[in-house]
Amino acid sequence: MLTTNNCIRLLIGVLVLFICFPGYAADWEKPRMVVLTDIENEPDDAQSLVRLLVYSNQFDIEGLIATTSTHLRGETAPWRIKEIIQAYGQVRDNLLEHEDGFPTEAHLLSAVKTGLPVYGMEGVGEGKDSEGSEWLISVVDKDDDRPVWVPVWGGTNVLAQALWKVRKTRTVQEVGEFVAKLRIYTISDQDDSGIWIRNEFPELFYIVSPGEDYVHSTWNGIAGESFRKYASGADPALGGNPWLRKNVILDHGPLGAKYPEVEYIMEGDTPSFLGLINNGLNVPERPDYGGWGGRYELYKPRFLPYRNFDYQKPETRPIWTDANDEVVGNDGRIYINNQATIWRWREAFQHDFAARMDWCVNTFENANHPPVVKVDETKNIVIRPGEELQFDASESSDPDGDSLTYHWFIYKEAGTYWAWDWYKPITISDPREAKTTISIGGRIELEKPHVTHLILAVTDSGTPTLTRYQRIIINILPD
């Protein structure tokens, strides 16, 4: 368990990285990935798997492990994973006409494993190793410096058993090295092993809306408002069955045919990997920067009840968890909540998915492809009060020859300057043009440096419209 001093050190370390981090690498590394899924507990896991496969050239998928959860306690369904992969195999050649790097059907099938068909902590301990937990250990142990992302769509007991065994059989240093390679994003807590993992391995990188309180969880921003009956500024039609039938299911080949219709919420598990897509906005190692998968802050939460679980202890360590964004909705009203950190991007990520489903059946000439964003200056940007900065994105292009529109905006919650913007504003001239100028008033007095995140969204005129981004981190220095 972390002591108070250790907690403070961890938070200070994150703050230092936040202030000093100059941006994200232009040379994007494919994230390594092992998915844990309670597929067949309801339709959304199968839906998320279809989406994952049409983005599979964006990742190194090294494991697809069938698990249990609080909703599927006594069985696993690796057969369903294989069935969807086989449908993907029938459209892979067509996908390769649009982008390189899609893995073979054989590779993906070899990555399908299963955990024990038991619930939660019943699958953790002596003699509880499974094909899935052993495979996860072997993936992390590979001679590869990249971290291993583990999107968890169901229960976490396969992960818990892997960690239990590593701690049982290795030195303290070796356990630390193993834990340091993991990046976990769980869709809430879907069994009682998640809180055990976080308490037993406090240094583990862990993104979660904790507990089984799904209604208030960030991931509901994917399309949860129609089922949950809460307010949202997004277009609910983009997560409904009529839109999905037209853009994903019907006339989109064997893979589209494997996408089940929505019964509760569309793709509740998809946020766990949306933030790993290379779109110019996402920065996987920085959940506090925000992106298609939502925005999360590292902090030590208040007591959080674990309703429906026997384990009642509160969190004892900092975790990456729910954070609020202030977003203007489609209705012109302002929404301030954690789910807005996802739904604010809904049109962009749904259109992007629809375009990739088109790739399953259409030629390159008959499909749309994302624009290529190019900004003249993006690194080590510094400004002081009274100064101006000019940016030029006019060399951005589109592979299909479509016309482009531009939108420059400040993502204030991702930076440290936003709390003062009502009387110390950052001004953006021509926010809808390829070239823009930003400035800060000359009378402003700053006591310390700050950073702000300037985002450029470039959208093409194709069908469906597609958007790519450039994130520019600006250092604001005192006079």
Long-range contacts (C-beta under 8 A, 24 or more apart in sequence): 1-199, 1-202, 1-316, 1-317, 2-202, 2-316, 2-317, 2-318, 6-202, 7-300, 7-317, 7-318, 10-203, 10-318, 11-298, 11-299, 11-300, 11-318, 14-298, 18-286, 18-288, 18-416, 18-451, 19-416, 19-449, 19-451, 21-286, 21-473, 22-379, 22-380, 22-473, 23-378, 23-379, 23-471, 23-472, 23-473, 24-283, 24-286, 24-471, 28-278, 29-146, 30-58, 30-59, 30-60, 30-146, 31-58, 31-59, 31-60, 31-146, 31-147, 31-149, 31-276, 31-284, 32-59, 32-60, 32-62, 32-139, 32-144, 32-146, 32-147, 32-148, 32-149, 33-59, 33-60, 33-61, 33-62, 33-63, 33-148, 33-149, 33-150, 33-151, 33-273, 33-276, 34-61, 34-62, 34-63, 34-64, 34-65, 34-135, 34-136, 34-139, 34-148, 34-149, 34-150, 35-61, 35-63, 35-64, 35-65, 35-150, 35-151, 35-152, 35-153, 35-273, 36-65, 36-67, 36-115, 36-132, 36-150, 36-151, 36-152, 36-153, 36-154, 36-155, 36-156, 36-158, 36-159, 37-64, 37-65, 37-66, 37-67, 37-81, 37-153, 37-154, 37-269, 38-66, 38-67, 38-68, 38-69, 38-71, 38-72, 38-76, 38-153, 38-154, 38-155, 38-190, 39-66, 39-77, 39-80, 39-81, 39-153, 39-154, 40-72, 40-77, 40-80, 41-69, 41-71, 41-72, 41-154, 42-71, 42-263, 42-264, 43-260, 43-261, 43-262, 43-263, 43-264, 44-262, 44-264, 44-265, 44-266, 44-267, 44-268, 44-269, 45-153, 45-154, 45-269, 46-80, 46-84, 46-258, 46-259, 46-260, 47-259, 47-260, 47-262, 47-266, 47-267, 47-270, 48-153, 48-267, 48-268, 48-269, 48-270, 48-273, 49-81, 49-84, 50-84, 50-248, 50-255, 50-256, 50-258, 50-259, 51-267, 51-270, 51-353, 52-270, 52-273, 53-84, 53-85, 53-88, 53-108, 53-255, 54-88, 54-95, 54-255, 54-353, 54-356, 54-357, 54-359, 54-360, 55-273, 55-277, 55-356, 56-88, 56-102, 56-103, 56-108, 57-95, 57-99, 57-100, 57-101, 57-102, 57-103, 58-101, 58-276, 58-277, 58-278, 59-149, 59-273, 59-276, 60-146, 61-103, 61-108, 61-111, 62-111, 62-139, 62-148, 63-111, 63-113, 63-132, 63-135, 63-136, 63-139, 64-108, 64-111, 64-112, 64-113, 65-112, 65-113, 65-114, 65-115, 65-132, 65-135, 65-136, 65-158, 66-112, 66-113, 66-114, 66-115, 66-132, 67-114, 67-115, 67-132, 67-154, 67-155, 67-156, 67-157, 67-158, 68-115, 68-116, 68-117, 68-118, 68-119, 68-120, 68-123, 68-154, 68-155, 68-157, 68-191, 69-154, 69-155, 69-190, 69-191, 70-119, 70-120, 70-155, 70-190, 70-191, 70-212, 70-308, 71-154, 71-190, 72-154, 73-118, 73-119, 74-117, 74-118, 74-119, 75-117, 76-114, 76-115, 76-116, 76-117, 78-112, 78-113, 78-114, 81-112, 82-109, 82-112, 83-258, 84-255, 84-258, 85-109, 85-112, 87-253, 87-254, 87-255, 87-257, 87-258, 88-255, 90-253, 90-254, 90-255, 91-253, 91-254, 91-255, 91-360, 91-361, 94-253, 94-359, 94-360, 94-361, 94-362, 95-356, 95-359, 95-360, 97-359, 97-363, 97-364, 98-356, 98-359, 98-364, 98-367, 98-369, 99-359, 115-157, 115-158, 115-161, 116-157, 116-161, 118-157, 119-155, 119-157, 119-191, 120-155, 120-157, 120-191, 120-192, 120-193, 121-157, 121-160, 121-191, 121-192, 121-193, 121-196, 122-157, 123-157, 123-158, 123-160, 123-161, 123-193, 124-157, 124-160, 124-161, 124-164, 124-193, 124-196, 125-161, 125-164, 128-161, 128-164, 129-161, 129-165, 130-158, 130-161, 132-158, 133-158, 133-159, 133-161, 133-162, 133-165, 134-162, 136-162, 137-162, 137-165, 137-166, 140-178, 140-181, 140-182, 141-178, 147-181, 147-182, 147-183, 147-205, 148-181, 148-182, 148-183, 149-183, 149-185, 149-273, 149-276, 149-284, 150-182, 150-183, 150-184, 150-185, 151-185, 151-269, 151-272, 151-273, 152-184, 152-185, 152-186, 152-187, 152-190, 152-272, 153-187, 153-269, 153-272, 154-187, 154-190, 154-191, 155-190, 155-191, 155-193, 155-194, 156-184, 156-186, 156-189, 156-190, 156-191, 156-193, 156-194, 156-197, 157-191, 157-193, 159-184, 159-193, 159-197, 160-193, 160-196, 160-197, 163-197, 163-200, 163-201, 163-204, 167-200, 176-203, 179-203, 179-204, 183-284, 183-285, 184-208, 185-271, 185-272, 185-273, 185-275, 185-293, 186-272, 187-217, 187-219, 187-268, 187-269, 187-271, 187-272, 188-212, 188-213, 188-214, 188-217, 188-219, 189-306, 189-309, 192-306, 192-309, 192-310, 192-311, 195-306, 195-309, 195-311, 195-313, 195-315, 196-311, 198-315, 198-317, 198-319, 199-313, 199-316, 199-317, 202-316, 202-317, 205-320, 206-319, 206-320, 207-287, 207-296, 207-319, 207-320, 207-321, 208-319, 208-320, 208-321, 209-321, 209-322, 209-338, 210-301, 210-304, 210-306, 210-315, 210-319, 210-321, 211-304, 211-305, 211-306, 211-307, 211-309, 212-306, 212-307, 212-308, 212-309, 213-305, 213-307, 216-322, 216-338, 217-322, 217-338, 217-339, 218-271, 218-294, 218-296, 218-322, 218-323, 218-338, 218-339, 218-341, 218-342, 219-268, 219-269, 219-271, 219-272, 219-294, 219-342, 220-265, 220-268, 220-339, 221-271, 221-294, 221-338, 221-339, 221-340, 221-341, 221-342, 221-343, 221-346, 222-265, 222-266, 222-267, 222-268, 222-270, 222-271, 222-342, 222-343, 222-346, 223-265, 223-266, 223-267, 223-343, 223-346, 224-265, 224-268, 224-339, 225-339, 225-343, 227-264, 227-265, 228-265, 231-335, 232-329, 232-335, 232-339, 232-340, 232-343, 233-327, 233-328, 233-329, 233-330, 233-331, 233-333, 233-335, 233-340, 233-343, 233-344, 234-329, 234-330, 234-343, 234-344, 234-346, 234-347, 235-330, 235-346, 235-347, 238-346, 238-347, 238-350, 239-265, 239-266, 239-267, 239-346, 239-350, 240-266, 243-350, 247-350, 247-353, 247-354, 247-357, 247-464, 248-353, 248-354, 248-357, 251-361, 252-357, 252-358, 252-360, 252-361, 253-360, 253-361, 255-357, 255-360, 256-357, 256-360, 256-361, 271-342, 274-342, 274-349, 279-352, 279-370, 279-467, 279-468, 279-469, 280-373, 280-468, 280-469, 280-470, 280-471, 281-345, 281-455, 281-457, 281-469, 281-471, 283-471, 287-320, 288-320, 288-323, 288-414, 289-411, 289-414, 289-453, 289-471, 290-325, 290-341, 290-411, 290-413, 290-414, 291-345, 292-342, 292-345, 292-348, 292-349, 293-342, 294-338, 294-341, 294-342, 295-323, 295-325, 295-338, 295-341, 295-413, 295-414, 296-320, 296-321, 296-322, 296-323, 296-341, 297-321, 297-322, 297-323, 323-413, 324-413, 325-413, 326-412, 326-413, 348-457, 348-459, 348-466, 348-467, 351-464, 351-465, 351-466, 351-467, 352-466, 352-467, 354-464, 355-462, 355-464, 355-466, 368-400, 368-402, 368-460, 368-462, 368-463, 368-464, 368-465, 368-466, 369-398, 369-399, 369-400, 369-462, 369-466, 370-399, 370-460, 370-466, 370-467, 370-468, 371-396, 371-397, 371-398, 371-399, 371-402, 371-404, 371-458, 371-459, 371-460, 371-466, 371-467, 371-468, 372-396, 372-397, 372-398, 372-399, 372-468, 373-456, 373-458, 373-468, 373-469, 373-470, 374-470, 375-456, 375-470, 375-472, 377-472, 378-470, 378-472, 380-475, 381-472, 381-473, 381-474, 381-475, 382-474, 382-475, 382-477, 383-438, 383-440, 383-474, 383-475, 383-476, 383-477, 384-440, 384-476, 384-477, 384-478, 384-479, 385-440, 385-441, 385-442, 385-443, 385-444, 385-445, 385-446, 385-478, 385-479, 386-440, 386-441, 386-442, 386-444, 386-479, 387-439, 387-440, 388-437, 388-438, 388-439, 389-437, 389-438, 389-439, 389-474, 390-435, 390-436, 390-437, 391-435, 391-436, 391-437, 391-438, 391-454, 391-456, 391-472, 392-434, 392-435, 393-434, 393-435, 393-456, 393-458, 393-470, 394-434, 394-435, 396-434, 396-458, 398-460, 398-462, 400-460, 400-462, 402-460, 402-461, 402-462, 403-460, 403-461, 404-434, 404-458, 404-459, 404-460, 404-461, 405-432, 405-458, 405-459, 405-461, 406-432, 406-433, 406-434, 406-436, 406-456, 406-457, 406-458, 407-431, 407-432, 407-456, 407-457, 407-458, 407-459, 408-432, 408-436, 408-438, 408-454, 408-455, 408-456, 409-454, 409-455, 409-457, 410-452, 410-453, 410-454, 410-455, 411-453, 411-454, 411-455, 411-471, 412-452, 412-453, 414-453, 415-450, 415-451, 415-452, 415-453, 415-473, 416-450, 416-451, 416-452, 417-450, 417-451, 417-452, 417-476, 418-452, 426-452, 428-454, 438-474, 440-476, 445-478, 445-479, 446-476, 446-477, 446-478, 446-479, 447-478, 448-478, 449-475, 449-476, 449-477, 449-478, 450-475, 450-476, 451-475, 451-476, 452-476
